[in-house]
Structure formats: structure tokens, C-alpha cells
Amino acid sequence: MAELAPIFGVRHFSPAAALHVARWLDELDPDVVLIEGPSDATDQLVHLAHKKTVPPVALLAFTKTRPVRSIVYPMAAYCAEWVAARWAITRKKTVRFIDLPAAVFLEMHEERRRAGEAAAAAAEKAAETEEKVAATPDKAAAAPDHSQAYLDDPYQEIARIAGEVDHDTWWERHFEHTTAVEAYRGAIFEFGRGLRDVREDDAARTAETLVREAHMRREILAATAKKKKAVVICGAYHAPVLTTEHPAMTDAELASLPRTDCVLTLMPYSYTRLSSQSGYGAGNHAPSYFEALYEEHAAGHPERIAARYLSTLAAELRKGGIIRSSAEVIEAVRLAEGLASMNDSPVATLRDLRDAAVTLLGQGYRLPLERALRVVEIGSAVGRLPPGVSRTALQDDFHQLVKTLRLDKYIADEDQKLELDLREDRTKKTKDAAFLDRARSTFLSRLDVLDIGFAKTTGRSQKGTAFESWKLRWTPECEIRLAERSLVADSIESAAALALAERLTEAKDVGEATKVLLLAANCELHDALAVATRRVQELTVDEAGFASAAAGLSDLMELVRYGNVRDVDPAPLRPILEQLYLRSTLLLYGAAICDDDAAKKVRAGMDRAHDLAFAGEDEIDPEHWITAVRRVAESDDRNALLSGYATALLIERNRMDDDEIDREVSRRLSPGSDASVGVGWFEGLVQRNRAALFLRKPLWASLSTYVEALDDDAFRRALLYLRRAFATFSQGEIRRVVGLLGDAWKGVGTADLAAEVEKKLDATEIASLTDDLGDLDLL
């Protein structure tokens, strides 16, 4: 059995593999370097050698049709594939990827997904007859095949046998500090051969692996056909079978592979995302640490990694206000080296370093170190690509706008805040500088519409101001979504306009349409704004839902009153606002016949309409709203909570005098009123303007009399509404209620009553109350 070409098996994201591959290539000086990776992405490799390309970066492949499916191939500075590619490119050698094309991977994965769904459905159907089959006496169960024993998790089993806590520690202790190239190459080759003997994937995954390896053998044979000196860098698992003993893929087999149309591009990646993708033991759970380990080995000083890790950790702790001395760092280094010696390791591993850090820098506690550990072990590094390199037009537009708007520092995989003032900065000399924050807001709003994930608004400091707050975080998923959006547009502006057009088409009512209108204004897409305005006007005529109409009122009012921040002309919107306001007043009465769940939306709509009615707009006559509210307040067949809430709105605007209020309270809380109606009305009443209600002692006396007159069953029903009514009261408000009830209950001292109310119940008392309430759930 002979290798098709000299092979160096690697563990992806292994610092030692990257270091030894570079030395091995220097020694062999091959003409062709073949690397495990999607073969249709070979033309992307040249960009890795660009002086402005900074790892981590990734190859991205995504389908041209929706729903978009994608695959990402990340690379870091300490990745053997990255090192090998740059070695070849800088020396003008031929370099190729030799794995299955990404177009094939995407389609094979989709076929596997569909097969999995079919298998799950078949298993569910088989489960229905399993008992019958098991019960059949003349059917003998097939004996399991024990000819080959496989391990469910060979990585963890290796660690267990070696006495290590986990496989990554075992790997680092035995491989990452190996200094001899051939010793590493030989050991990892045998490791890969051993894995093939003890690990078995599911049938679909195994079939895919065999196809991949046949394709790699085909590519190796093609590269060596002209007697050129070629070498192969691939995963250690595949290295033992890239030999003459196994057949290569034929032309017919290659033509029969499933494919899909896809786009291939390079994208920046991040260490934060890389650290979360260690599912198959790729050694990338601590990328910043592994990069440091690679750098120290490359510099010839691997023993310095302990001092570098712990001193950097101490520096990060100081930033958080935790001061640790140099002596403590020195002692931590000694402890880590001692822990390594106890495990027959010449150099401390990451686990040794972390244990030493917790013991001395954390003084026995890990929690104070968590933030610093994330920085030192994972880091927040984000890769960079040169302008125009392997990006779609949409991605280029995004990155150019980031640079123009001076948002470069926010391209980091960590949460950051950005405060914006949309007003003109008159201290600036140019228009672009004067309106920089507004341009930033427009850009971020467009990204939000596109659901890129980079920016999320946290709102304005208060409604109507020109101040906005944003939370920014760049992740590789942002770049993937940008690439996906490039299927429909070449710029952020046009993509946002198309996205809003889709939402507008899907809008079923005024509330949904006015949301699009507001977004169009925030995105400063004037054509979209005009189209949305016409659509809102059309829907207003036939709007039948009060909650939707009220939501539309709120959005329109924001544009009419504060749209000048975005240069929105309010004139075309004012007639629509007036028309929708009048329609809302007509719809309120019908909407008030509803259950308690629907009442929550109606009540929110009442708040919006009420605010607009008294906002001082010339076109809006508040009397129309007051008439509608009074009709609901006086009605006995509307939702009780909404009737109570309507009464509260009238009291707030001084549209009910004391006699009217007393009569309404007496009527609603009369002994003959149903518990759900009487207490439900009270719940709505106390949702607004409680200060005014606290001044009306007869109200609380009426409530007390009403509750006392309820029988046991009615009282239990009333408890649900009473609990809801008082759930939003503050502690101070509760004390005021206690005082008012103390006055109503003659002979009861207010202080004693307050003490009784605030007393904590013990378990026995809670159990007794629970028994009294039966199956009533107050949670």
C-alpha cells in the first residue's frame, strides 16, 4: 500500500500542525500543494496571500435559490490549511483544494436532510406496529453483529483511558507541544488510522465520507499525472486511505454527483464564532489561546506560553478592577508548571493554566475570572479582507458604507452601544459631517429592515426626540446574511426598498402598513414612503379592527409630529391621520365586546387613540373620542375591564363629576353584580390615574362592601380579578389602599391592618389558603 503523494494528516485548527506543515513544506519544496477543501473554491485561495487579508476568514458557499442554504469553511492563523495555502501562493507554487465541490456538498446535505425526515416518519410509523411484531411468537429477532465494536465517543474514551478530564487536554498534552516534524506527522497518522478502526458514523455520513475520499484520490492522481512533485494536507482521519489500494472516483461517478447552483466567496470570520464550533474536537474552543501558542512555538519559546497567558489574564482583571500582583502571577506560573509535571507533561496545557489562574488569581473562585478568561482564551478578533476581494456587490456596499460612516470600530463580535443625535451639528464644516449621525441611523435602519443582525435599535431616550440608541454586534452570520441578500439586490438601499415592498404587499391591515410607512421614513426611502402612504390610505377606508387602526394612529402621529428629523413632509399624512382617527372612534364600541385576552389589545389601542386625541393637532377633535369612550363607559354589555378603563379615561380628563363617579361606582359594585363583572370593572378603573382614585374614599368603601357581600364561590372568582387589579400596584400604593380600607372598616386599626397585610406567610398558612381556594390557580 503506497501513498498517492506525500501526505500530512492534520487536526484542523491545531497550532502544532500549522507549524510542522510549514517546516515540512520548506523541507520538501513541492511543486503542487493539495489541501482538503471544496475544489470549486480553488480560485478563492489567491486572496489569502493579499497583504490586507487578516485571519480569521472563511470560505462561504450558498445556494442561488431560496430558501438559501449555506456552508462555511473557517480558517485561522494557526490553521494548517491557511499556512499551507499562503506558503504555496507566496512562493508561486500551484495550490488546489481537492475535496468535493461546495455545490455538491450543499445538495448532498439537502438530500440527507430530506432522507432524515423520511426516516423519522418511517420510524414513527414502525413504532405503531412494534408491539405487534415483538409479540409474534414465530418471528426471531435478528442477532446483533458484534464482528466490529465501535465507540460512541472515541475522543472521550481516549481521555478516560489516559486519565485526562477531556480529550482536548489529552490532545494538547501529547500533540501540541511536539517539536519534531516527523514525530508529529507519524503520530497523527496513526491516530487517524486508529480512529477509523473504532469510530462509526451513521450510514449517510459514512457514505459521504467515502465519496469525499474517492474524490480526493482522483484530484491527487490528476495533480501527479504530469510527474510534478505534489503533497497533500488533509484531516488525519482521511490520510490513511489516500493510497493506491483504494479506487479513485471515475468520470461517470463524478458526473452523477448531485449539484446545486451556488455562490462562493470569502468572508471575515470571528474567534467568538470559531470557539462555538468545536463539535468534532477541532481544537478551536480557545482560538486566542491557540494563536498565542502557535506564535510562541514559531518564535522558538514554547515555555513562555504560561507567563504570557497568566500575565495577560492579570492585565484583563485589572481592567475590571481586580488587582493581582506580579508575585501572584509568578506563583500561578509555577503552579501551572507543577500541575503539568504531575501529568508527565513538559509544558503546561490550557487546563493547567486555567486551574492555576482560578487558584491564585481567582483565589479559589472561577466566577471573578469569567470575563477575563473569555478575552484571553477566546478573544474578539475579527478577520478582514481587502476591498472588493471575493465579495458580492452588496457586501462591498456594506463595507464601504461602514468605512464612510466611521463605523469600523463596531465591526467586532461583542456587544457595543452607539448613541446618535439626528439633528444637524452646526459646528461641522461639511454637510456630510453635520448629518453624520442621521446618515448612520439611516444605514442602521436599513440593515435592521434587512434583518442582517448587525444593528438593533434600543429606541429613543423619549418619544419625539432626535436621540437614538443602538446595540451593535458583528458576527459571521451578518456576513452570511449580506451574501444571501445579494441574490436580490446590489446595494443596501435597493435591498431595503425591496424588503419593504414585500412587507407592504403582505400587510393585511392599517397597523401593519403604517409600520412599513414608519420604517420607510427611518430608512429615508422616499419612493417607498410614497407607495406606503398610498397603501395606508387604501386600507384606512375599509379598516375594521380597532386595535389595528389605533396602532396605525400611533405610527402616523410619530411621523406627523417628528418626521422633520428625517425630512418627511407631514402634509400628505394629515388627512389620513384625521380619517383614521374618526374611524377609530367608530370602531371602539364594537371592539369592546371581547374576551379578556382580546381586551388587552383593545386597551393598548385606547391608550394610543387617547394620546392622539389630546395631542393638540388642529385636525383632531377630541370630542369625537370622548363621545366614543363615554359610550363604552356607560354600557353594561361591553367587556367589564374596558368599561372600567373607559371610566378612568373620562375621570382623567375631568369629564365625570363626583356625583357621576359615585353613581357609577355604586352601580357597578352593587351586591347584585356578578363577581367577574364588578371586580373586572374595578380592575379596568384602577389602571390609570390612581392618584385621583385614592382621593375618593367612597370608591374603596363600595369595593369593600361589594366583596363582603359575595358568597364563597363568587369570592373565589373575584379573587382572580382582584389579584390582577392589584398586581401592578407598587408597595407604596398598596399601603395607601390598606389605609383607605382601614378607614372603611370601622374598628380596625390601620397600623395593625398594614402589619397583617405585609406579614409573610409560613408554609402551614400557605397550605391552608391553598386548601381553602380549592383548584383555583392564582399564578
PyMOL commands that set and color helices and strands:
alter all, ss='L'
color gray80, all
select helices_A, chain A and resi 15-28+39-49+80-90+102-135+154-162+167-176+181-198+203-224+239-241+251-256+271-275+287-298+302-319+326-342+350-361+367-378+393-404+408-410+431-434+436-450+476-485+492-506+510-522+526-542+546-566+573-591+596-613+622-634+640-652+658-668+675-685+690-694+697-708+712-727+731-744+750-758+763-773
alter helices_A, ss='H'
color red, helices_A
select strands_A, chain A and resi 7-10+32-38+57-63+70-75+94-99+230-235+262-268+416-421+455-460+467-472
alter strands_A, ss='S'
color yellow, strands_A
deselect
rebuild
show_as cartoon
